[in-house]
Amino acid sequence: MKNKWRMPHPATMFLLLTMAVVFLSWICDIYGLKVTLPQTGEDIRVQSLLSPEGIRWWLRNAIKNFTGFAPLGMVIIAMFGLGVAQHSGFIDACIRMGVGNRQEKRKIILWVIVLGLLSNAIGDGGYIILLPIAAMLFQWVGLHPIAGIVTAYVSVACGYSANIVLSTMDPLLAHTTQEAALAQTGYQGNTEPLCNYFFMSASTVVITAIVYWITQKWLLPTLGKYEGSVKVAAYHPLSRKERRAIMISIVVAAVYAALILWLTFSSYGILRGVNGGLMHSPFIAGILFLLSLGAGITGMAYGFSSGRYRTDNDVIEGLTQPMKLLGVYFVIAFFAAQMFACFEYSHLDKCLAIMGADLLSSFEPAPLSALILFILFTALINLIMVSATSKWAFMSFIFIPMFAQMGIAPDVAQCAFRIGDSSTNAITPFLFYMPLVLTYMRQYDKQITYGSLLKYTWRYSLGILVAWTFMFIVWYLLKIPMGL
């Protein structure tokens, strides 16, 4: 018998979640739910969205909620560059040159996973840039394109803390850890951005193995062969003109990259911060724009060199190409933006997280048991409050003093937090980039919903959480340093 139950459209799902947030804020406001921020002592009370002030707030900010939705501008800017690179034929030519007619499926899967794990070095760019390219690569070698999106997505989301290089999140978390340690425990050590480097570097190998194994053994057999309407062109070798165009575009890309690096790391250094560092610098703040601009310039170089582009009208057509896809994204993003804004305004996320943290800190388990419970608690809270820096801003002031009394160093507590914080990123509906992920997937299958994505990703989250926690336990028992 066919099951008639189905998940709603992603836009409808976010509308229903918004209604749930409104209802919960009303109930919690009636009962006067409030908590105290540990770092400031400030009382935070749940604000009802059904109160006169809540309704006035929504009417004043409904448009701003959408236009100020964090990923919206980044997605549009990134799509401009990707659109030109794809429309000009540059991406297709690179795939034909790099992959050719070889069905090297294992290498493609591994490359997508590794690039997803390393992408946090440029912030959230992996969600926007890597997912559509992964779909194209998977389909090119005869694999299901949705499997490419899912594989790239879980690599970026669940492996957000793991990297072999310094990511944008390392200094932010370390700064908060240092503040909490100094303020609450009198800790005189120096919690540097690389305090978890050894553990997180080794974690890339573990997560790569888990994602690869689940993709090969479960995801690809489950999805089977793709028979949708989006087709890839039959392979044909690069012509002499195309090879020359690729060489020219690579030279242009190299010159562009060299210019950016010179503007960042030379004595001129206008892309560095006012204090000479990279944190909060124009380079870090504008990294996605710089990547999109580079992709666009490279695509233009290929287009004009290959003869695909002849006038500026052709370039503009490439810029507008992704807007067809983004039409669906805008609709989903509008309802998602309202849900995120309502959730933040109501303070439900902070109240629930702080109440849970206070409850967990009231227990007195053994040090290792406390760390394991902390990992699981963070993974659970991450389902409703995704921002790592926002969570750690108050959780560090609760748990670092608690762990200090057990003889656990702040860098170990931060490491445990990062495991739980990353593992469940792929399954929460509150991830900012969830609307974009669903939009990418619906390009290949119009029936895709959040339920479909959850069905494909929960094994990855659970497997990574269990394996990563076990690795942490072994690391802790062997007393291996977490980092530099």
C-alpha positions in Angstrom: 0.0 0.0 0.0 1.4 3.4 -1.0 2.1 5.8 1.9 0.1 9.0 1.2 1.9 10.9 4.0 4.5 13.3 2.7 6.5 16.2 3.9 5.4 19.7 2.8 7.3 21.9 0.3 10.4 23.4 2.0 8.8 26.9 1.9 5.7 25.5 3.7 7.9 23.7 6.2 9.5 27.0 7.2 6.1 28.6 7.5 4.9 25.9 9.8 8.1 26.2 11.9 7.5 29.9 12.2 4.0 29.3 13.4 5.4 26.8 16.0 7.9 29.4 17.2 5.1 32.0 17.5 3.0 29.6 19.5 5.9 28.5 21.8 6.9 32.1 22.4 3.3 32.9 23.5 3.1 29.9 25.9 6.6 30.6 27.4 5.8 34.3 27.8 2.6 33.4 29.7 4.6 31.4 32.2 7.3 34.0 32.4 10.2 31.8 31.2 13.5 33.6 31.7 17.2 32.8 32.2 20.4 34.7 33.2 23.3 35.1 30.9 26.3 33.8 32.8 28.9 36.2 31.2 26.9 39.4 32.0 24.3 38.5 34.7 21.6 39.9 32.4 18.1 38.4 32.6 16.7 37.2 29.3 12.9 36.6 29.1 11.0 34.9 26.3 9.2 37.6 24.2 5.8 36.7 22.8 5.4 37.2 19.1 1.6 37.4 19.7 1.9 40.4 22.0 1.1 43.9 20.7 4.9 44.7 20.7 5.7 41.4 19.0 3.2 42.0 16.2 4.5 45.6 15.7 8.0 44.2 15.6 7.1 41.8 12.9 5.3 44.3 10.7 8.2 46.7 11.0 10.8 44.1 10.2 9.2 41.6 7.8 11.0 43.0 4.8 14.2 43.6 6.7 14.2 40.0 7.9 14.3 38.9 4.3 16.7 41.4 2.9 19.0 41.0 5.9 19.0 37.2 5.8 22.7 36.4 6.2 23.1 33.9 3.3 21.0 35.8 0.8 23.5 38.3 -0.4 26.4 35.8 -0.3 24.4 33.3 -2.4 23.6 35.9 -5.0 27.1 37.2 -5.2 28.6 33.7 -5.4 26.1 32.7 -8.1 27.2 35.6 -10.3 30.7 34.3 -10.6 29.6 30.6 -10.9 27.0 31.6 -13.5 29.6 33.1 -15.8 32.1 30.3 -15.2 29.4 27.7 -16.1 27.7 29.6 -18.9 31.0 30.3 -20.7 31.8 26.6 -20.7 34.8 26.9 -18.4 33.6 24.5 -15.7 32.6 21.9 -18.3 35.9 22.2 -20.0 37.8 21.8 -16.7 35.8 18.6 -15.9 36.5 17.2 -19.4 40.2 18.0 -19.1 40.5 16.7 -15.5 38.2 13.7 -15.5 38.0 13.0 -19.2 36.1 9.9 -20.2 37.5 8.0 -17.2 34.9 6.7 -14.7 37.1 7.3 -11.6 34.2 7.3 -9.2 36.2 6.7 -6.1 38.6 9.6 -6.7 35.7 12.0 -7.4 34.0 11.0 -4.1 37.2 11.4 -2.2 37.9 14.8 -3.8 34.4 16.1 -3.0 34.7 15.0 0.7 38.2 16.5 1.2 37.2 19.8 -0.5 34.1 19.9 1.7 36.2 19.4 4.9 38.8 22.0 3.8 36.2 24.6 2.7 35.7 26.0 6.2 39.0 27.8 5.7 36.9 30.3 3.7 33.9 30.3 6.0 30.6 29.2 4.6 31.7 29.3 1.0 31.6 25.5 0.7 27.8 25.4 1.0 27.4 27.8 -1.9 30.2 26.9 -4.3 31.0 23.2 -3.8 27.5 21.6 -3.8 26.5 22.4 -7.4 30.0 21.5 -8.6 29.8 18.2 -6.7 26.5 17.4 -8.4 28.1 18.0 -11.8 31.1 15.9 -11.0 29.0 13.0 -9.7 26.7 13.0 -12.7 29.7 13.2 -15.1 31.1 9.9 -13.8 27.7 8.2 -13.8 26.7 8.7 -10.2 23.5 10.3 -8.9 23.9 14.1 -8.7 21.9 14.3 -5.5 24.5 12.0 -4.0 27.1 14.5 -4.9 25.1 17.3 -3.2 24.5 15.2 -0.1 28.2 14.1 0.1 29.5 17.6 -0.2 26.8 18.9 2.2 27.7 16.5 5.0 31.4 17.0 4.5 31.0 20.8 4.8 28.4 20.7 7.6 29.5 17.8 9.8 33.2 18.5 9.3 32.9 22.2 9.9 35.5 22.1 12.8 37.9 19.6 11.2 40.7 21.0 9.0 44.4 20.7 8.4 44.7 24.5 8.2 43.5 27.4 10.4 39.8 28.1 9.7 37.9 31.3 10.3 36.2 29.9 13.4 39.4 28.9 15.3 40.4 32.4 16.4 36.8 33.3 17.3 36.2 30.3 19.5 39.7 30.6 21.1 39.1 34.2 22.0 35.8 33.4 23.8 37.5 30.4 25.5 40.3 32.7 26.8 37.8 35.2 28.1 35.8 32.6 29.9 38.9 31.0 31.4 40.4 34.2 32.7 37.1 35.6 34.0 35.9 32.5 35.8 38.8 30.3 36.8 41.8 32.6 36.9 43.4 30.4 34.2 46.7 32.0 33.2 47.5 29.9 30.2 47.3 31.1 26.6 44.4 29.6 24.6 45.6 30.2 21.1 43.7 29.6 17.8 45.7 26.5 17.2 44.9 24.9 20.6 42.8 22.2 19.0 45.0 21.8 15.8 46.4 18.3 16.4 43.0 16.8 17.2 41.1 18.6 14.4 43.8 17.7 11.8 43.6 14.0 12.7 39.8 14.3 12.6 39.8 15.1 8.9 41.1 11.5 8.2 38.4 9.9 10.4 35.5 12.0 9.0 36.7 11.4 5.4 36.7 7.7 6.0 33.2 7.7 7.6 31.6 9.9 4.9 33.2 7.9 2.1 32.1 4.5 3.6 28.5 5.6 4.1 28.3 7.1 0.6 29.7 4.0 -1.0 27.8 1.4 1.0 24.5 3.1 1.5 23.8 6.4 -0.2 24.7 5.5 -3.8 22.9 2.1 -3.7 19.8 3.8 -2.2 19.6 6.5 -4.8 20.5 4.2 -7.7 20.7 5.5 -11.3 19.6 9.1 -12.0 16.9 9.3 -14.6 15.8 12.9 -14.2 15.5 15.6 -16.8 18.9 17.3 -16.1 21.4 15.6 -18.5 25.1 16.0 -19.0 26.5 16.3 -22.5 28.2 13.4 -24.1 32.0 13.4 -23.6 34.1 14.7 -26.5 37.8 15.6 -26.3 38.8 19.2 -26.0 39.5 20.9 -29.2 42.7 22.8 -29.9 40.8 26.1 -29.4 39.4 25.0 -26.1 42.8 23.9 -24.8 44.2 27.3 -25.7 41.2 29.0 -24.0 41.8 26.9 -20.8 45.5 27.9 -20.7 44.6 31.5 -21.1 42.0 31.4 -18.4 44.3 29.6 -16.0 47.0 32.3 -16.6 44.3 34.9 -15.9 43.3 33.1 -12.7 46.9 32.8 -11.6 47.5 36.5 -12.1 44.3 37.4 -10.2 45.3 35.1 -7.3 48.8 36.5 -7.2 47.3 40.0 -7.1 45.0 39.2 -4.2 47.8 37.5 -2.3 50.1 40.5 -2.8 47.4 42.9 -1.7 47.0 40.8 1.4 50.4 39.6 2.5 52.8 42.1 1.1 54.0 45.3 2.9 51.4 47.2 1.0 48.7 44.9 2.5 45.5 46.9 2.0 43.4 43.8 2.4 44.7 43.2 6.0 43.0 44.6 9.0 43.9 47.9 10.6 46.1 46.1 13.1 47.9 44.1 10.4 46.1 40.8 11.1 43.7 38.8 9.1 40.8 38.6 11.6 38.1 41.0 10.7 40.1 42.1 7.7 38.7 43.0 4.3 40.3 39.8 3.0 38.3 37.5 5.3 35.2 39.6 5.2 35.2 39.7 1.4 36.6 36.2 0.7 33.4 35.0 -1.0 33.2 38.1 -3.2 36.8 37.7 -4.1 36.2 34.0 -5.1 33.1 34.9 -7.1 35.0 37.7 -8.9 37.8 35.4 -9.7 35.5 32.8 -11.1 33.7 35.4 -13.1 36.9 36.9 -14.6 38.3 33.4 -15.3 35.0 32.4 -17.0 35.1 35.6 -19.1 38.6 34.9 -20.2 37.6 31.4 -21.3 34.5 32.6 -23.0 36.2 35.3 -25.1 39.2 33.0 -25.8 37.0 30.1 -27.0 34.7 32.2 -29.0 31.7 31.5 -26.8 31.5 35.1 -25.8 31.7 38.0 -28.3 30.1 41.0 -26.6 29.2 42.1 -23.1 25.6 40.9 -23.7 26.9 37.3 -23.6 28.6 38.0 -20.2 25.3 39.5 -18.8 23.5 36.4 -20.0 25.9 34.4 -18.0 25.4 36.5 -14.9 21.6 36.1 -15.1 21.7 32.3 -15.8 21.6 31.3 -12.1 18.6 33.6 -11.4 16.3 30.9 -12.8 17.4 28.5 -10.1 17.4 31.2 -7.4 13.7 32.0 -8.1 12.8 28.9 -6.0 15.5 29.8 -3.5 14.1 33.3 -2.9 10.7 31.9 -2.0 12.1 29.3 0.4 14.5 31.9 1.8 11.7 34.4 2.5 9.9 32.0 4.9 13.2 30.7 6.4 14.3 34.3 7.1 11.1 35.0 8.9 11.4 31.8 11.0 15.0 32.6 12.0 14.2 36.2 12.8 11.2 35.2 14.9 13.2 32.6 16.8 16.0 35.1 17.6 13.5 37.8 18.6 11.6 35.5 21.0 14.9 34.4 22.8 13.6 30.9 22.8 16.9 29.5 21.5 19.0 31.2 24.3 16.5 30.3 27.0 16.3 26.6 26.1 20.1 26.3 25.6 21.0 28.0 28.9 18.3 26.0 30.8 19.8 22.8 29.4 23.3 23.9 30.2 22.4 24.8 33.8 20.7 21.4 34.2 23.7 19.5 32.9 26.2 21.5 35.0 24.2 20.6 38.1 25.4 17.0 37.8 28.7 15.8 39.2 29.9 12.9 37.0 33.5 11.8 36.5 35.6 14.1 34.2 35.5 11.9 31.1 31.7 11.1 31.6 31.1 14.9 32.0 32.9 15.6 28.7 30.9 12.9 26.9 27.6 14.3 28.2 28.8 17.7 27.2 29.4 16.5 23.6 25.9 14.9 23.4 24.3 18.0 25.0 26.0 20.3 22.5 24.9 18.1 19.6 21.3 18.3 20.8 21.3 22.0 21.4 22.8 22.5 17.9 19.5 21.3 16.4 17.9 24.5 17.5 20.8 27.0 17.8 23.3 26.4 15.0 25.7 29.3 15.4 28.9 28.0 17.0 30.1 31.4 18.2 26.7 32.3 19.7 26.4 29.1 21.6 30.0 29.1 22.9 29.6 32.8 23.9 27.5 31.7 26.9 28.2 28.0 27.2 31.9 28.6 27.7 31.1 30.7 30.8 29.1 27.9 32.3 31.1 24.8 31.4 34.7 26.0 31.5 34.5 26.8 35.2 32.7 23.5 35.8 35.4 21.6 33.9 38.2 23.6 35.6 37.0 22.2 39.0 37.5 18.7 37.6 41.0 19.5 36.4 40.0 19.7 32.7 41.8 22.4 30.7 39.8 25.0 28.6 41.2 23.8 25.3 39.9 20.2 26.0 36.4 21.7 26.8 36.5 23.7 23.6 37.5 20.6 21.6 34.5 18.6 23.1 32.2 21.5 22.2 33.3 21.5 18.6 32.6 17.8 18.2 29.0 18.2 19.3 28.6 21.5 17.5 29.6 20.1 14.1 28.1 16.6 14.1 24.5 17.5 13.8 24.8 20.5 11.5 23.5 18.3 8.5 20.2 17.4 10.1 19.0 20.6 11.7 16.3 22.6 9.9 17.7 25.7 11.5 20.9 25.8 9.5 21.0 29.1 7.5 22.0 27.3 4.3 19.2 24.7 4.5 17.0 26.6 1.9 19.9 26.7 -0.5 20.7 23.0 -0.1 17.0 22.1 -0.7 17.0 24.3 -3.8 20.1 22.6 -5.2 18.5 19.2 -4.7 15.1 20.2 -6.1 16.9 21.1 -9.4 17.3 17.4 -9.9 14.2 16.1 -8.1 11.1 18.4 -7.6 9.8 16.0 -4.9 12.7 16.7 -2.5 11.7 18.0 0.9 13.4 18.4 4.3 12.3 14.9 5.1 14.2 13.6 2.0 17.4 15.4 3.1 17.0 14.1 6.7 16.6 10.5 5.4 19.9 10.9 3.5 21.9 12.6 6.2 21.0 11.2 9.6 23.4 8.2 9.2 26.3 10.6 8.5 25.5 12.7 11.6 25.1 9.7 13.8 28.2 7.9 12.5 30.4 11.0 12.7 29.2 11.8 16.2 29.9 8.3 17.5 33.2 7.9 15.8 34.4 11.4 16.6 33.4 11.0 20.3 35.2 7.6 20.5 38.3 9.3 19.0 38.1 12.1 21.6 37.9 9.5 24.4 41.0 7.7 23.2 42.8 11.0 22.7 41.9 12.1 26.2 42.8 8.8 27.9 46.2 8.7 26.1 46.7 12.4 27.2 47.8 13.5 23.7 47.9 17.3 23.4 44.9 18.8 21.6 47.0 21.4 19.8 49.8 23.8 19.8 
